[in-house]
Amino acid sequence: MTKAKAYAALNAHSPLVPYEIERRAPGPDDVQIQILYCGVCHSDLHTARNEWKNTLYPSVPGHEIVGRVVAVGDQVSRFKVGDLAGVGCMVDSCGHCHSCEEGEEQYCDHGFTGTYNGPVFGGENTFGGYSQSIVVKESFALRIRHDEKDLAGVAPLLCAGITTYSPLRHWGAGPGKKVGIVGLGGLGHMGVKLAHAMGAHVVLFTTSASKIEDGKRLGADEVCISKDPEQMARYAGQLDFILNTVAAPLDLDPYLQLLKRDGTMTLVGAPAEPHKSPDVFGLIFRRRSIAGSLIGGIRETQEMLDFCAEHGITSDIEEIAMDYINTAYERMLKSDVRYRFVIDMATLR
């Protein structure tokens, strides 16, 4: 075991504070990574404040990790010391259920092990990326092919990127498809960039007129102010797919009306309170669907990282010091970031 400096929430009501954790020594199939950057996800805040009622304390959040390999086990073949590597939302799964065998570890029948807060269905705590280093199985480490100058912007791809990429790929966003992205935050801005790069016609739905120009800069072909019924009416029955990234309770019916027959709206935001139940007639009269999607498997996450490297895609970020994290959380609650905070881990001393 080795010691590592970190920042942790000690309970649901106190700010994150400096904390020392233990990391295991690398085993035969492990990769040890010095963390260079860690993105700040809204899930970090939910967990630190126990808003999902399952937090294990002390809690060291962070699952958007980019760093440099500093040690490898003797059975590791895909990484060597000095390589850039990433760690996303998972560090383990059962490896033998139907989902794991198909490369969909996020849907592991026995529950994947989170990079922080331990196994989904309960178990020993794990500590995330608000720390100096991490040790992970080679099979859960990811290759980073972006230029080193872009590493801070790469970090949020490990969650925000794959969370939006996976449903866009699964439901076939691409040339000839009209895709709606609901919300322009940490997830939504990645959804716009990725759907545009995939070749879809992208319509951004936002409540904020101040984000119109930003939406177009990011790749939206059209921007609709969703609180304006007249603007919403123009898109009735036009969209093949909607990616809803909003992490607050919504009335879903106005968006369902925008779908064509057989269209799907997929939810990736995780609100603390449920969405309003949809009108069933809005579903059955056009054979529309409401679906959900959870990050992506390791294979698909690597595919996403390679796609982003090929297309020059990174997240729009504000880089912060580690000791700014509590202020960053308060700003996140006010949507006062465009569009993702990323911690420079060199500031953790």
Secondary structure, DSSP 8 states (H G I E B T S, - for coil): -EEEEEEEBSSSSS--EEEEEEE----TTEEEEEEEEEEE-HHHHHHHTTTTS---SSB-----EEEEEEEE-TT--S--TT-EEEE-SEEE--S-SHHHHTT-GGG-TT--EESSS-BTTS-S----SSBSEEEEEGGG-EE--S-GGGHHHHGGGGTHHHHHHHHHHHTT-STT-EEEEE--SHHHHHHHHHHHHTT-EEEEEES-GGGHHHHHHHT-SEEEETT-HHHHHTTTT-EEEEEE---S--B-HHHHTTEEEEEEEEE----SS--B---HHHHHTTT-EEEE-----HHHHHHHHHHHHHHT----EEEE-GGGHHHHHHHHHTT-SSSEEEEEGGG--
